[in-house]
Amino acid sequence: MLSLIYTRNTMTTITIKNGELSRTEFESLEDLQIELALQQEQFELTNDHKQILDERLIQADKNLDQGLSWQKVKADLRRKHG
């Protein structure tokens, strides 16, 4: 659980349960988000999660003709959003 309390664009309280941050003071919400993203990069998957992902990769490899190519996805995004 992450609780944030703001007062006039200043973060005054951060409460984190079941986790740790390497820092306790942040200049902005973006600064906190960067810290959280860096911690997620260090996160390690459990063996059960690794097995699920491996099974999904096998299924994806078996069904190469399904889905869209990256080129098609990019072209669609450019057409829709410029």
C-alpha positions in Angstrom: 0.0 0.0 0.0 1.3 3.5 -0.9 -0.3 6.6 0.7 0.6 10.1 -0.4 -0.6 13.3 1.2 -0.1 16.6 -0.7 -0.2 20.2 0.6 0.0 22.8 -2.1 1.9 20.7 -4.5 4.3 19.5 -1.7 4.3 15.9 -0.7 4.2 15.8 3.1 3.6 12.1 3.9 4.5 8.8 2.3 3.4 5.6 3.8 4.6 2.3 2.3 3.6 -1.0 3.8 5.2 -4.3 2.8 8.0 -2.7 0.9 11.0 -0.4 1.2 12.2 2.7 -0.6 15.9 3.7 -0.7 14.8 7.3 -0.3 12.1 8.9 1.9 12.1 12.4 0.4 11.1 13.3 -3.1 10.9 16.6 -5.0 7.8 15.7 -6.9 5.4 12.9 -7.7 7.5 12.3 -10.9 10.6 11.8 -8.7 8.7 9.2 -6.6 7.5 7.5 -9.8 11.0 7.2 -11.1 12.1 5.6 -7.8 9.3 3.1 -7.9 10.1 2.3 -11.6 13.7 1.6 -10.6 12.6 -0.7 -7.9 10.4 -2.6 -10.2 13.4 -3.2 -12.5 15.1 -5.0 -9.6 12.0 -7.1 -9.0 12.6 -10.9 -9.5 9.8 -13.2 -10.7 8.9 -16.3 -8.8 9.4 -19.7 -10.4 5.6 -20.0 -10.9 5.5 -16.7 -12.8 8.5 -17.7 -14.9 6.7 -21.0 -15.8 3.5 -19.1 -16.8 5.6 -16.8 -19.0 7.5 -19.7 -20.6 4.2 -21.4 -21.4 2.9 -18.2 -23.0 6.0 -17.9 -25.1 5.6 -21.5 -26.3 2.0 -20.8 -27.3 3.0 -17.6 -29.1 5.7 -19.4 -31.0 3.2 -22.1 -32.1 0.8 -19.4 -33.4 3.1 -17.1 -35.3 0.4 -16.3 -37.9 -1.9 -14.8 -35.3 -1.6 -11.3 -34.1 0.0 -8.3 -35.8 3.6 -7.5 -36.8 5.3 -4.7 -35.1 5.4 -2.8 -38.4 1.6 -3.1 -38.6 1.1 -1.9 -35.1 3.3 1.1 -35.6 1.5 2.0 -38.9 -1.9 1.7 -37.2 -0.8 4.0 -34.3 0.6 6.6 -36.7 -2.5 6.5 -38.8 -4.8 6.9 -35.7 -2.6 9.3 -33.7 -0.4 11.1 -36.2 
